[in-house]
Amino acid sequence: MPETYLTPEQVADRLQVNKMTIYRWLRTGKLKASLLSRKTYRIAESDLQVLMTATQNVVKSKNAGKLL
């Protein structure tokens, strides 16, 4: 199955964050993307999944010692 690529705006909509947050994550390396031109990014669905999994693992480890 071919890889699906998303714009930073589409990723921001999916994660319900501001698009500037996505651009910051791209600059800092928290999220990987392909640079098509000087200002045009495309983010692979698989790279978005890696970010979401990593974030979920951090949240789980922070909540490991807490009682609900």
HELIX and SHEET records of a PDB file:
HELIX    1   1 PRO A    8  LEU A   15  1                                   8    
HELIX    2   2 LYS A   19  THR A   28  1                                  10    
HELIX    3   3 GLU A   45  LYS A   62  1                                  18    
SHEET    1   A 3 TYR A   5  LEU A   6  0                                        
SHEET    2   A 3 THR A  40  ALA A  44 -1                                        
SHEET    3   A 3 SER A  34  SER A  37 -1                                        
END                                                                             
